[in-house]
Amino acid sequence: MTRILIVDDKEMMRDSVATTLSRKGYTVITASGGADAVDKLSKRSFDVVITDLQMPEMDGLDLLEEIRKTDEQLPVIFMTAFGSIETAVAAMKRGAFDYITKPFSGDVLLLTTERAIKHAKLVKENQILRANAGSSGGSASGRGTRAMIGDGKLMSQLKRRLAQIADSHGTVLINGESGSGKEVAARAIHEQSPRSSQPFMAINCAALSTSLLESELFGHEKGAFTGADKLRKGRFELADGGTLLLDEISEIAPEIQAKLLRVLQEQCFERVGSSSSRTVDVRVIATTNRNLPTEVQKGTFRQDLYFRLNVLPLTMPALREHVEDVPALVSHFLAQVASREGKPVKQIADEAMDLLQQYQWPGNVRELQNICERAAVLTIGEKIERELIEPWLGLAAEPMSQTSSPLHPRNVVEIDASHAGQSEVMTGQALVCNGQITLDAIERETIVATLEHHQGHRQKSAEALGIGVRTLGLKLKKWKEQQLVDERL
């Protein structure tokens, strides 16, 4: 996947260098002069540039100056005659990576090129780390990186489907409730794909304003807007050759949807403030907890973009649909905490495990992870008891109906009439029909009760529920519009 640009006005030298590097498996593109090189550099990214120093019209120093206007880090190697060494040294002071003196052997060329490639990889890795660790909603936190745990029927089917998807190159759309492990699935697809050795980038589309999201995705030129004091590569450029995860894709504005559609169709884009199109090779994985066909009908999401994204659909099951995997997940999370804290792994009492398998898990696997971490830290002794975790589970800790298998979930959970009546008293808005209460109503009751327990403090309530503050806010906004919860919440 390493791309090298060879620049020389002499065809024989160009072809000789290109042949030597091609034999080592590098992707080599040639340019007949400085202007041709600038044109090619404006259209796609390269890992290394190897250029002659003495060329007509635009020499190597002029080319270096043009390159530094758009990329301050790209390694540039000069090929120079013995009599021009002083000029080559001056070029290094101006930002060139190295120079080789003609005539040079193939071994010298390869050694210098390999050092430049290693340097370029380190620079790119640092850029990716800074982008993913930034405060601009670039990626889910490290706590979100979980293995695909569970060997139940649904998880086994999911893993087989995931392996099929990973082996292809198509765009993936992952649906599922918040906390169900959509990013985990996206990372697993990348790690099992032919792109596994290339970058994995992630960006939370809901966390950024439209203008900031455009800059984060596509990058910007120096001076493109107020505060753009230097060129910045976007996520598509940094993920070139690898995978880009677009989390909460349903939240992007229409103008960004149009630009994203073009990238998916043509694999090219423009940085903000630039008129030059750049080509990339990126596999896109998008996630959503919304029903995108409904958003298409409402006119908030482009139908053509939906079709482009939904090439390979994958649905993450809610945890309540595969509670047989709860023991394996609990063991995994408790072992994670023990490893991180440098302490023995806590065990969990049978009664506590039974309770966890009866719970409805409105926050899904993320909520279970939070409870496991909390229990591991707060438990005194070696065993986590039911009494410790029971208060954290709230009103949704009701046994699932024996007639409704978690492997074949229905839209409702059956309860007796006395519980239905109690639900009405608790919320005044429970959706009870023929002795049944919907899962949405159970989730709403749990969230309302948690908010009341924490006196309306959303941050504390979200942490207790194992969901994000924004997710909590969106749910409350929807329920207020439907007049299902108190406006004061």
DRENDREN-88815 format. One record per residue (C-alpha): residue in three letters; residue number from 0; x, y, z. Coordinates in pm, whole numbers, plus 50000, padded with zeros to 5 digits. Each point is the difference from the previous one (the first is absolute). Example, Ala and Ser with C-alpha at 12.3 -4.5 7.8 and 13.67 -1.06 7.14 Angstrom:
! residues 2
SITE  aa   i     u     v     w
SITE ala   0 51230 49550 50780
SITE ser   1 50137 50344 49934
***
This chain:
! residues 489
SITE  aa   i     u     v     w
SITE met   0 50000 50000 50000
SITE thr   1 50307 50229 50019
SITE arg   2 49988 50258 49718
SITE ile   3 50316 50167 49873
SITE leu   4 50022 50287 49752
SITE ile   5 50311 50009 49777
SITE val   6 50075 50340 49841
SITE asp   7 50265 50040 49728
SITE asp   8 50004 50164 49661
SITE lys   9 50217 49718 49862
SITE glu  10 49789 49699 49904
SITE met  11 50282 49746 50035
SITE met  12 50078 50103 50360
SITE arg  13 49628 50012 50084
SITE asp  14 49939 49650 49870
SITE ser  15 50312 49856 50164
SITE val  16 49907 50128 50347
SITE ala  17 49637 49897 49954
SITE thr  18 50097 49646 49897
SITE thr  19 50227 49953 50302
SITE leu  20 49730 50110 50242
SITE ser  21 49717 49814 49824
SITE arg  22 50189 49673 50038
SITE lys  23 49983 50051 50376
SITE gly  24 49622 50017 49986
SITE tyr  25 49954 50376 50026
SITE thr  26 49736 50181 49796
SITE val  27 50201 50239 49783
SITE ile  28 49869 50297 49800
SITE thr  29 50227 50218 49786
SITE ala  30 49995 50368 49906
SITE ser  31 50197 50158 49716
SITE gly  32 50070 50324 50186
SITE gly  33 49912 50227 50290
SITE ala  34 49669 50125 49860
SITE asp  35 49887 49645 49920
SITE ala  36 50095 49894 50354
SITE val  37 49801 50286 50159
SITE asp  38 49697 49897 49796
SITE lys  39 50025 49636 50111
SITE leu  40 50060 50098 50365
SITE ser  41 49685 50212 49996
SITE lys  42 49788 49701 49899
SITE arg  43 50113 49729 50242
SITE ser  44 50224 49931 50296
SITE phe  45 50352 49858 49977
SITE asp  46 50227 49856 50267
SITE val  47 50331 50113 49847
SITE val  48 50116 50229 49718
SITE ile  49 50334 49930 49826
SITE thr  50 50098 50285 49770
SITE asp  51 50291 50118 49793
SITE leu  52 50151 50325 50121
SITE gln  53 50087 50151 49662
SITE met  54 49696 50026 49769
SITE pro  55 49889 50262 49747
SITE glu  56 49711 50240 50072
SITE met  57 49945 49882 50361
SITE asp  58 50305 49856 50175
SITE gly  59 50004 49781 50310
SITE leu  60 50019 50291 50246
SITE asp  61 49698 50169 49842
SITE leu  62 49815 49668 50013
SITE leu  63 50088 49959 50368
SITE glu  64 49861 50345 50069
SITE glu  65 49673 49912 49824
SITE ile  66 49974 49671 50191
SITE arg  67 50049 50173 50335
SITE lys  68 49708 50232 49923
SITE thr  69 49765 49703 50010
SITE asp  70 50184 49739 50208
SITE glu  71 50256 50089 50264
SITE gln  72 50087 49640 50083
SITE leu  73 50033 49818 49665
SITE pro  74 50355 49853 49972
SITE val  75 50183 50133 49692
SITE ile  76 50323 49832 49881
SITE phe  77 50222 50181 49751
SITE met  78 50206 49835 49728
SITE thr  79 50298 50223 49928
SITE ala  80 50329 50002 49810
SITE phe  81 50326 50027 50196
SITE gly  82 50043 50365 49910
SITE ser  83 49663 50095 50153
SITE ile  84 50048 49858 50349
SITE glu  85 50007 50347 50158
SITE thr  86 49662 50072 49846
SITE ala  87 49867 49666 50128
SITE val  88 50119 50081 50353
SITE ala  89 49826 50337 49975
SITE ala  90 49686 49813 49893
SITE met  91 50016 49784 50314
SITE lys  92 50015 50315 50211
SITE arg  93 49678 50103 49827
SITE gly  94 49825 49676 50090
SITE ala  95 50120 49726 49764
SITE phe  96 50034 49655 50158
SITE asp  97 50329 49891 49837
SITE tyr  98 50197 49996 49674
SITE ile  99 50183 49735 49799
SITE thr 100 50291 50076 49765
SITE lys 101 50002 49881 49640
SITE pro 102 50098 49745 49897
SITE phe 103 49846 49795 50282
SITE ser 104 49942 49629 50040
SITE gly 105 49661 49834 50038
SITE asp 106 50087 49911 50359
SITE val 107 50066 50364 50092
SITE leu 108 49672 50103 49835
SITE leu 109 49803 49731 50187
SITE leu 110 50164 50068 50335
SITE thr 111 49934 50374 49983
SITE thr 112 49644 49943 49878
SITE glu 113 49927 49751 50280
SITE arg 114 50119 50249 50261
SITE ala 115 49775 50267 49851
SITE ile 116 49702 49758 50001
SITE lys 117 50055 49917 50368
SITE his 118 50016 50371 50077
SITE ala 119 49677 50059 49805
SITE lys 120 49824 49718 50186
SITE leu 121 50100 50144 50338
SITE val 122 49875 50343 49898
SITE lys 123 49668 49856 49880
SITE glu 124 49956 49788 50312
SITE asn 125 50050 50310 50214
SITE gln 126 49746 50191 49792
SITE ile 127 49749 49717 50040
SITE leu 128 50059 49976 50374
SITE arg 129 49954 50375 50041
SITE ala 130 49684 49994 49789
SITE asn 131 49846 49703 50181
SITE ala 132 50099 50126 50344
SITE gly 133 49887 50357 49936
SITE ser 134 49713 50168 50177
SITE ser 135 49805 50063 49679
SITE gly 136 49799 49682 50008
SITE gly 137 50251 49813 49792
SITE ser 138 49948 49655 50140
SITE ala 139 49840 49802 50270
SITE ser 140 50211 49970 50308
SITE gly 141 50223 49707 50075
SITE arg 142 49732 49861 50229
SITE gly 143 49794 49931 49690
SITE thr 144 50252 49758 49852
SITE arg 145 49865 49656 50088
SITE ala 146 50044 49660 49848
SITE met 147 49703 49824 49841
SITE ile 148 49909 49797 50308
SITE gly 149 49738 49725 50007
SITE asp 150 49931 49663 49840
SITE gly 151 49621 49995 50015
SITE lys 152 49786 49950 49693
SITE leu 153 49967 50366 49906
SITE met 154 50365 50086 50062
SITE ser 155 50119 49695 49807
SITE gln 156 49786 50104 49704
SITE leu 157 50129 50357 50031
SITE lys 158 50365 49889 50001
SITE arg 159 49948 49791 49686
SITE arg 160 49833 50292 49824
SITE leu 161 50271 50235 50117
SITE ala 162 50274 49775 49859
SITE gln 163 49825 49997 49661
SITE ile 164 49974 50380 49999
SITE ala 165 50363 50044 50108
SITE asp 166 50124 49804 49700
SITE ser 167 49833 50239 49755
SITE his 168 50062 50364 49908
SITE gly 169 49643 50134 50011
SITE thr 170 49866 50280 50218
SITE val 171 49844 49877 50326
SITE leu 172 49700 50139 50191
SITE ile 173 49972 49877 50359
SITE asn 174 49665 50048 50173
SITE gly 175 49936 49951 50368
SITE glu 176 49900 50159 50326
SITE ser 177 50240 50224 50191
SITE gly 178 50255 49794 50190
SITE ser 179 49944 49681 49803
SITE gly 180 50358 49989 49868
SITE lys 181 49982 50158 49655
SITE glu 182 50352 50144 50019
SITE val 183 50132 49666 50126
SITE ala 184 49852 49834 49692
SITE ala 185 50150 50268 49775
SITE arg 186 50347 49947 50147
SITE ala 187 49962 49623 49967
SITE ile 188 49910 50039 49631
SITE his 189 50312 50210 49947
SITE glu 190 50226 49763 50194
SITE gln 191 49879 49698 49801
SITE ser 192 50020 50177 49664
SITE pro 193 50285 50029 49750
SITE arg 194 50036 50360 50125
SITE ser 195 50090 49895 50355
SITE ser 196 50358 50131 49971
SITE gln 197 49873 50342 49888
SITE pro 198 49846 50278 50213
SITE phe 199 49665 49975 50177
SITE met 200 49849 50344 50056
SITE ala 201 49676 50085 50179
SITE ile 202 49795 50317 50030
SITE asn 203 49681 50071 50193
SITE cys 204 49784 50191 49752
SITE ala 205 49757 50113 50271
SITE ala 206 50268 50164 50215
SITE leu 207 50107 50269 49750
SITE ser 208 49844 50302 49835
SITE thr 209 49953 49988 49624
SITE ser 210 50301 50221 49920
SITE leu 211 50229 49818 50242
SITE leu 212 49884 49659 49877
SITE glu 213 50079 50099 49639
SITE ser 214 50352 50103 50101
SITE glu 215 50050 49685 50208
SITE leu 216 49888 49775 49714
SITE phe 217 50164 50168 49703
SITE gly 218 50273 50216 50152
SITE his 219 50068 50365 49919
SITE glu 220 50259 50219 49833
SITE lys 221 50196 50264 50185
SITE gly 222 49792 50319 50013
SITE ala 223 49679 49822 49899
SITE phe 224 49816 50168 50289
SITE thr 225 50074 50202 50312
SITE gly 226 50230 49799 50222
SITE ala 227 50125 49769 49724
SITE asp 228 50363 50096 50055
SITE lys 229 50137 49688 49834
SITE leu 230 49898 49721 49766
SITE arg 231 49822 49711 50165
SITE lys 232 49927 49658 49857
SITE gly 233 49651 49862 50058
SITE arg 234 49891 49654 50107
SITE phe 235 49952 49877 49642
SITE glu 236 50357 50094 49915
SITE leu 237 50144 49852 50320
SITE ala 238 49803 49679 49952
SITE asp 239 50119 49956 49639
SITE gly 240 50042 49627 49938
SITE gly 241 49813 49915 50319
SITE thr 242 49656 50035 50159
SITE leu 243 49798 50302 50114
SITE leu 244 49720 49957 50255
SITE leu 245 49725 50264 49981
SITE asp 246 49819 49966 50332
SITE glu 247 49640 50127 50022
SITE ile 248 49982 50065 49627
SITE ser 249 49635 50109 50024
SITE glu 250 50104 50322 50174
SITE ile 251 50194 50160 49711
SITE ala 252 49862 50309 49827
SITE pro 253 49867 49986 49640
SITE glu 254 50299 50190 49854
SITE ile 255 50243 49750 50153
SITE gln 256 49781 49713 49879
SITE ala 257 50048 50121 49641
SITE lys 258 50380 50014 50036
SITE leu 259 50008 49661 50168
SITE leu 260 49796 49852 49716
SITE arg 261 50260 50121 49752
SITE val 262 50284 49838 50194
SITE leu 263 49814 49669 50006
SITE gln 264 49922 50021 49629
SITE glu 265 50329 50134 49864
SITE gln 266 50254 49952 50284
SITE cys 267 50105 50365 49972
SITE phe 268 49942 50325 50193
SITE glu 269 50133 50354 50047
SITE arg 270 50154 50141 50313
SITE val 271 49816 50301 50139
SITE gly 272 50143 50304 49820
SITE ser 273 50136 49799 49705
SITE ser 274 49867 49946 49648
SITE ser 275 50224 49700 49930
SITE ser 276 49843 49655 50032
SITE arg 277 50194 49737 50191
SITE thr 278 49958 49625 49949
SITE val 279 49992 49758 50293
SITE asp 280 49945 49629 50054
SITE val 281 49793 49974 50318
SITE arg 282 49744 49746 50113
SITE val 283 49713 50171 50182
SITE ile 284 49810 49840 50287
SITE ala 285 49704 50200 50130
SITE thr 286 49798 49942 50317
SITE thr 287 49659 50122 50107
SITE asn 288 49749 49937 50276
SITE arg 289 49723 50154 49792
SITE asn 290 49777 49852 49733
SITE leu 291 50157 50155 49688
SITE pro 292 49715 49904 49762
SITE thr 293 49770 50199 50230
SITE glu 294 50244 50292 49992
SITE val 295 50000 49976 49619
SITE gln 296 49619 50020 49997
SITE lys 297 50013 50302 50230
SITE gly 298 50245 50170 49764
SITE thr 299 50280 50034 50255
SITE phe 300 50227 49743 49834
SITE arg 301 50081 49963 49630
SITE gln 302 49862 49688 49840
SITE asp 303 50295 49964 49759
SITE leu 304 50246 50022 50291
SITE tyr 305 49802 49739 50193
SITE phe 306 50024 49759 49706
SITE arg 307 50375 50066 49970
SITE leu 308 50051 49928 50369
SITE asn 309 49771 49700 50025
SITE val 310 50200 49773 49769
SITE leu 311 50088 49757 50279
SITE pro 312 49754 50041 50289
SITE leu 313 50073 49862 50347
SITE thr 314 49767 50014 50300
SITE met 315 50136 49985 50353
SITE pro 316 49762 49820 50238
SITE ala 317 49897 50167 50324
SITE leu 318 50147 49830 50306
SITE arg 319 49652 49896 50121
SITE glu 320 49978 49787 49683
SITE his 321 50308 49792 50087
SITE val 322 50014 49993 50380
SITE glu 323 50161 49655 49979
SITE asp 324 50321 50192 49922
SITE val 325 49984 50208 50320
SITE pro 326 50223 49759 50201
SITE ala 327 50274 50010 49736
SITE leu 328 49979 50379 49978
SITE val 329 50012 50037 50378
SITE ser 330 50311 49778 50020
SITE his 331 50164 50204 49724
SITE phe 332 49928 50337 50161
SITE leu 333 50104 49890 50350
SITE ala 334 50327 49865 49858
SITE gln 335 50055 50333 49820
SITE val 336 49958 50197 50321
SITE ala 337 50228 49766 50194
SITE ser 338 50270 50031 49734
SITE arg 339 49974 50377 49992
SITE glu 340 50003 50037 50379
SITE gly 341 50259 49731 50061
SITE lys 342 49769 49812 50237
SITE pro 343 49853 49646 50016
SITE val 344 49693 49932 49786
SITE lys 345 49676 50036 50195
SITE gln 346 49754 49712 49991
SITE ile 347 49623 50045 49977
SITE ala 348 49744 49818 50212
SITE asp 349 49745 49777 49825
SITE glu 350 49711 50212 50130
SITE ala 351 50163 50313 49860
SITE met 352 50052 49835 49662
SITE asp 353 49637 49887 49994
SITE leu 354 49895 50359 50060
SITE leu 355 50219 50127 49716
SITE gln 356 49846 49747 49762
SITE gln 357 49649 50111 50096
SITE tyr 358 50067 50370 49944
SITE gln 359 49874 50169 49681
SITE trp 360 50323 50201 49936
SITE pro 361 49873 50326 49847
SITE gly 362 50365 50112 49975
SITE asn 363 50105 49665 49846
SITE val 364 50358 49873 50022
SITE arg 365 50135 50343 50093
SITE glu 366 49774 50005 50307
SITE leu 367 50113 49650 50099
SITE gln 368 50362 50109 49966
SITE asn 369 49939 50299 50228
SITE ile 370 49833 49784 50265
SITE cys 371 50280 49743 49988
SITE glu 372 50266 50269 50043
SITE arg 373 49807 50162 50285
SITE ala 374 49946 49668 50176
SITE ala 375 50364 49898 49959
SITE val 376 50114 50324 50163
SITE leu 377 49741 50021 50278
SITE thr 378 49980 49634 50105
SITE ile 379 50166 49925 50333
SITE gly 380 50133 49647 49986
SITE glu 381 50033 49761 49710
SITE lys 382 49636 49950 49896
SITE ile 383 49746 50244 49852
SITE glu 384 49667 49945 50175
SITE arg 385 49648 50065 49874
SITE glu 386 49936 50259 50272
SITE leu 387 50276 50225 49863
SITE ile 388 49884 50020 49639
SITE glu 389 49622 49978 50044
SITE pro 390 49950 50373 50080
SITE trp 391 50185 50094 49681
SITE leu 392 49763 49815 49769
SITE gly 393 49690 50210 50062
SITE leu 394 49643 49919 49905
SITE ala 395 50088 49793 49693
SITE ala 396 50136 49710 50207
SITE glu 397 49688 49793 49939
SITE pro 398 50026 49634 49894
SITE met 399 49946 49951 49629
SITE ser 400 49692 49808 49900
SITE gln 401 50056 49627 49975
SITE thr 402 49788 50002 49686
SITE ser 403 50220 50252 49820
SITE ser 404 50339 49858 49910
SITE pro 405 50285 50252 49989
SITE leu 406 50105 49840 49673
SITE his 407 49666 50093 49846
SITE pro 408 49924 50344 50150
SITE arg 409 49657 50150 49969
SITE asn 410 49898 50359 50031
SITE val 411 49863 49954 50352
SITE val 412 50087 49829 50324
SITE glu 413 49705 49829 50166
SITE ile 414 49924 50091 50362
SITE asp 415 49707 49943 50230
SITE ala 416 49722 50250 50045
SITE ser 417 50115 50106 50345
SITE his 418 50337 50106 49864
SITE ala 419 49830 50183 49715
SITE gly 420 49795 50196 50248
SITE gln 421 50309 50082 50201
SITE ser 422 50168 50126 49683
SITE glu 423 49712 50237 49939
SITE val 424 50031 50139 50351
SITE met 425 50377 50045 49962
SITE thr 426 49993 50195 49674
SITE gly 427 49640 50076 49918
SITE gln 428 50090 49928 49636
SITE ala 429 50087 49628 49987
SITE leu 430 49899 49841 49671
SITE val 431 49799 49708 50141
SITE cys 432 49776 49797 49776
SITE asn 433 49841 49662 50079
SITE gly 434 50231 49945 50296
SITE gln 435 50312 50091 49801
SITE ile 436 50247 50285 50020
SITE thr 437 50226 50101 49712
SITE leu 438 50377 49992 50029
SITE asp 439 50000 50373 49919
SITE ala 440 49785 50063 50305
SITE ile 441 50231 49791 50220
SITE glu 442 50297 50197 49872
SITE arg 443 49818 50329 50062
SITE glu 444 49904 49899 50354
SITE thr 445 50359 49900 50076
SITE ile 446 50142 50327 49873
SITE val 447 49740 50214 50178
SITE ala 448 50057 49814 50326
SITE thr 449 50376 50041 49967
SITE leu 450 49965 50373 49934
SITE glu 451 49775 50039 50303
SITE his 452 50248 49805 50213
SITE his 453 50279 50238 49891
SITE gln 454 49771 50307 50039
SITE gly 455 50002 50068 49624
SITE his 456 50380 49998 49961
SITE arg 457 50044 49875 49643
SITE gln 458 50373 49923 50018
SITE lys 459 49962 49782 50310
SITE ser 460 49688 49835 49859
SITE ala 461 50169 49922 49667
SITE glu 462 50298 49846 50180
SITE ala 463 49769 49786 50215
SITE leu 464 49810 49883 49692
SITE gly 465 50314 49935 49797
SITE ile 466 49899 50233 49715
SITE gly 467 50131 50331 49868
SITE val 468 49863 50332 50122
SITE arg 469 49907 50089 49643
SITE thr 470 49810 49673 49955
SITE leu 471 49812 50071 50323
SITE gly 472 49916 50350 49881
SITE leu 473 49870 49877 49664
SITE lys 474 49774 49745 50168
SITE leu 475 49859 50260 50239
SITE lys 476 49941 50244 49714
SITE lys 477 49806 49736 49807
SITE trp 478 49789 49904 50299
SITE lys 479 49927 50363 50087
SITE glu 480 49877 50059 49644
SITE gln 481 49772 49698 50044
SITE gln 482 49896 50132 50344
SITE leu 483 50114 49675 50163
SITE val 484 50224 50156 50266
SITE asp 485 50000 50307 50220
SITE glu 486 50124 50312 49820
SITE arg 487 50216 50083 50304
SITE leu 488 50226 49696 49946
***
